[in-house]
Amino acid sequence: MSFLCLLKSGMARVRLIWLSRARFTETKDFTIVIYSIIPWSGVWQRPQHFATLLAKHNKVIYVDPAGVQHVLANRLSAHHTVQKISDNLVVYRPRVLPGGKTKSRVIELNDYLILAGVLSLLKRFCWPRPILVTNTPLADFWVEKFPWKAVVYDVIDDFVSTSWAPLDAKSREIRLFNKTDTVFTGTYSLWVKKKSYHKDIEYIPCGVETEHFLKSVQPETLIPQDVELLARPILGYFGALNERIDADLLIFLAKSIPGASVLLIGPVFADFGLSDFTDRWASVLPNPAAPGFRLKSHPPNIHIIGIRPYRDLPAYLKAFDVCLLPYVINQVTQDIHPVKILEYLASGKPVVSTALPDVMRFYKQIVDIAHNRNQFIDLINRNIVDQSEQRKQERIAFAAPKTWEQMAERMYQKISVLISQ
């Protein structure tokens, strides 16, 4: 399969020259191509919400490359390469070479393949000339190889600082900044860090679908069978399980409150402290049924059940007694502003977090923040006992006005200004 991808990538170089010269119908309408580092079927967060909301009024192609190792390990082969989500929204999952995040040469080969496929889709659907919105700092190639109507860089994380970033990641991000029309950041900390790189950069916070997560308090919402018999209290987390999650803290928690269940919901990455598989399977595996999925020895009251669909999260959240944000505090995590914090709060559940800068900056009045392990345990024990209805309503009221629609509207306003110029 890798040889086939390599052959297709070479052929795509030629096709890309022809496709990039093709004429698009010039109209006031536009297509938005979202080139995302976040898989469409992964943990549901900012890029997927943005795509879904924009597709209410615009044509959207969500580009979600799938490395051949993920096709094998995650059993993605049954998924269509092109999936039509709605009349306006298409998810494109091209099969690409492994190493598409860590090796610049492979990234370039894959980009020829992916971009040629995107432009072919535009032609097939007769959609107008596109705007590029990307959240990967390695999209400089895309900007250089095609005359986009406009280019938007949505900085959702400082990926260039990760351990897996290619050696030239920072220089590539600077090239992207230089060719971008406008920049958004998903956290205030990222805005502070990146604001000197572009003259038009704005912090636009993430939101929450309050009505969706309020289902967790409705009587008709049933706790899923795979967790309903877990020992109470349930101390829960949903989201990616990777190097940013403090596995040692979770072990300490499980041992400190042995009668509780520590429930972890989400895909497991090879760099997560409790994972015991390697990248030869894939950098991330969705659930314990995936080939190669293996965990290190851990306390029996830690339950890792894999990713669950976004639509089912309120039912699992209903089972939580306390919600966890157990992040490592280091250079890599200082720019995190977890989307799940508002989702937790929208259910009215108590939240205990480690001391992330954005959490302390924006949530200290509504979230309990621990500065060490013992305090983390103390705050959890306090919230197990204190299930105040007043505090529950305060949390819901805090989250309610912070909607995804508010975020998408502001981003769309800026994009509309760009194309009107």
ChimeraX attribute file (.defattr): number of C-alpha atoms within 10 A of each C-alpha:
attribute: neighborCount
match mode: 1-to-1
recipient: residues
	/A:1	11
	/A:2	14
	/A:3	9
	/A:4	11
	/A:5	20
	/A:6	17
	/A:7	13
	/A:8	17
	/A:9	22
	/A:10	14
	/A:11	14
	/A:12	22
	/A:13	16
	/A:14	12
	/A:15	18
	/A:16	22
	/A:17	13
	/A:18	11
	/A:19	19
	/A:20	16
	/A:21	10
	/A:22	11
	/A:23	10
	/A:24	14
	/A:25	12
	/A:26	9
	/A:27	8
	/A:28	9
	/A:29	14
	/A:30	19
	/A:31	21
	/A:32	25
	/A:33	25
	/A:34	25
	/A:35	24
	/A:36	19
	/A:37	18
	/A:38	18
	/A:39	18
	/A:40	19
	/A:41	13
	/A:42	17
	/A:43	20
	/A:44	18
	/A:45	20
	/A:46	20
	/A:47	22
	/A:48	19
	/A:49	19
	/A:50	19
	/A:51	25
	/A:52	18
	/A:53	18
	/A:54	21
	/A:55	20
	/A:56	13
	/A:57	10
	/A:58	17
	/A:59	23
	/A:60	26
	/A:61	27
	/A:62	26
	/A:63	25
	/A:64	21
	/A:65	25
	/A:66	21
	/A:67	22
	/A:68	21
	/A:69	23
	/A:70	22
	/A:71	17
	/A:72	14
	/A:73	21
	/A:74	20
	/A:75	14
	/A:76	17
	/A:77	14
	/A:78	7
	/A:79	10
	/A:80	12
	/A:81	16
	/A:82	15
	/A:83	14
	/A:84	13
	/A:85	12
	/A:86	13
	/A:87	11
	/A:88	18
	/A:89	22
	/A:90	20
	/A:91	23
	/A:92	23
	/A:93	22
	/A:94	22
	/A:95	24
	/A:96	28
	/A:97	23
	/A:98	20
	/A:99	17
	/A:100	19
	/A:101	17
	/A:102	16
	/A:103	16
	/A:104	18
	/A:105	12
	/A:106	16
	/A:107	21
	/A:108	18
	/A:109	21
	/A:110	27
	/A:111	23
	/A:112	22
	/A:113	26
	/A:114	26
	/A:115	24
	/A:116	23
	/A:117	20
	/A:118	20
	/A:119	20
	/A:120	15
	/A:121	16
	/A:122	19
	/A:123	16
	/A:124	9
	/A:125	9
	/A:126	11
	/A:127	19
	/A:128	20
	/A:129	23
	/A:130	24
	/A:131	21
	/A:132	22
	/A:133	24
	/A:134	27
	/A:135	22
	/A:136	22
	/A:137	25
	/A:138	27
	/A:139	22
	/A:140	21
	/A:141	16
	/A:142	20
	/A:143	17
	/A:144	12
	/A:145	14
	/A:146	18
	/A:147	15
	/A:148	15
	/A:149	16
	/A:150	20
	/A:151	25
	/A:152	23
	/A:153	25
	/A:154	25
	/A:155	21
	/A:156	23
	/A:157	21
	/A:158	19
	/A:159	20
	/A:160	20
	/A:161	13
	/A:162	13
	/A:163	11
	/A:164	13
	/A:165	17
	/A:166	20
	/A:167	13
	/A:168	13
	/A:169	21
	/A:170	17
	/A:171	14
	/A:172	19
	/A:173	20
	/A:174	16
	/A:175	18
	/A:176	25
	/A:177	22
	/A:178	13
	/A:179	17
	/A:180	19
	/A:181	19
	/A:182	21
	/A:183	27
	/A:184	23
	/A:185	24
	/A:186	23
	/A:187	21
	/A:188	20
	/A:189	19
	/A:190	21
	/A:191	19
	/A:192	13
	/A:193	12
	/A:194	18
	/A:195	16
	/A:196	10
	/A:197	14
	/A:198	16
	/A:199	12
	/A:200	12
	/A:201	20
	/A:202	21
	/A:203	18
	/A:204	19
	/A:205	20
	/A:206	26
	/A:207	24
	/A:208	27
	/A:209	18
	/A:210	22
	/A:211	11
	/A:212	16
	/A:213	25
	/A:214	22
	/A:215	20
	/A:216	26
	/A:217	17
	/A:218	12
	/A:219	8
	/A:220	9
	/A:221	15
	/A:222	16
	/A:223	18
	/A:224	15
	/A:225	9
	/A:226	9
	/A:227	16
	/A:228	14
	/A:229	10
	/A:230	16
	/A:231	13
	/A:232	15
	/A:233	18
	/A:234	23
	/A:235	24
	/A:236	23
	/A:237	24
	/A:238	22
	/A:239	22
	/A:240	21
	/A:241	27
	/A:242	21
	/A:243	20
	/A:244	18
	/A:245	21
	/A:246	20
	/A:247	20
	/A:248	15
	/A:249	19
	/A:250	22
	/A:251	17
	/A:252	17
	/A:253	23
	/A:254	21
	/A:255	16
	/A:256	13
	/A:257	16
	/A:258	15
	/A:259	13
	/A:260	19
	/A:261	23
	/A:262	30
	/A:263	22
	/A:264	22
	/A:265	23
	/A:266	22
	/A:267	23
	/A:268	30
	/A:269	23
	/A:270	24
	/A:271	18
	/A:272	19
	/A:273	19
	/A:274	24
	/A:275	21
	/A:276	15
	/A:277	22
	/A:278	15
	/A:279	14
	/A:280	12
	/A:281	19
	/A:282	22
	/A:283	16
	/A:284	25
	/A:285	27
	/A:286	24
	/A:287	19
	/A:288	16
	/A:289	13
	/A:290	16
	/A:291	16
	/A:292	17
	/A:293	21
	/A:294	18
	/A:295	16
	/A:296	10
	/A:297	9
	/A:298	15
	/A:299	15
	/A:300	12
	/A:301	20
	/A:302	20
	/A:303	16
	/A:304	19
	/A:305	18
	/A:306	20
	/A:307	23
	/A:308	20
	/A:309	11
	/A:310	13
	/A:311	10
	/A:312	16
	/A:313	19
	/A:314	24
	/A:315	20
	/A:316	23
	/A:317	26
	/A:318	23
	/A:319	22
	/A:320	25
	/A:321	22
	/A:322	24
	/A:323	25
	/A:324	25
	/A:325	23
	/A:326	21
	/A:327	23
	/A:328	19
	/A:329	17
	/A:330	10
	/A:331	9
	/A:332	17
	/A:333	18
	/A:334	17
	/A:335	22
	/A:336	22
	/A:337	22
	/A:338	18
	/A:339	17
	/A:340	20
	/A:341	21
	/A:342	25
	/A:343	24
	/A:344	30
	/A:345	27
	/A:346	30
	/A:347	25
	/A:348	26
	/A:349	26
	/A:350	25
	/A:351	25
	/A:352	25
	/A:353	23
	/A:354	23
	/A:355	22
	/A:356	23
	/A:357	17
	/A:358	18
	/A:359	21
	/A:360	15
	/A:361	12
	/A:362	12
	/A:363	16
	/A:364	13
	/A:365	11
	/A:366	17
	/A:367	17
	/A:368	20
	/A:369	21
	/A:370	19
	/A:371	12
	/A:372	11
	/A:373	14
	/A:374	13
	/A:375	15
	/A:376	22
	/A:377	18
	/A:378	14
	/A:379	18
	/A:380	24
	/A:381	14
	/A:382	11
	/A:383	18
	/A:384	16
	/A:385	10
	/A:386	11
	/A:387	15
	/A:388	13
	/A:389	11
	/A:390	9
	/A:391	15
	/A:392	16
	/A:393	15
	/A:394	15
	/A:395	23
	/A:396	21
	/A:397	15
	/A:398	15
	/A:399	22
	/A:400	19
	/A:401	14
	/A:402	18
	/A:403	16
	/A:404	19
	/A:405	18
	/A:406	15
	/A:407	20
	/A:408	21
	/A:409	14
	/A:410	12
	/A:411	20
	/A:412	14
	/A:413	10
	/A:414	16
	/A:415	19
	/A:416	13
	/A:417	9
	/A:418	16
	/A:419	13
	/A:420	7
	/A:421	5
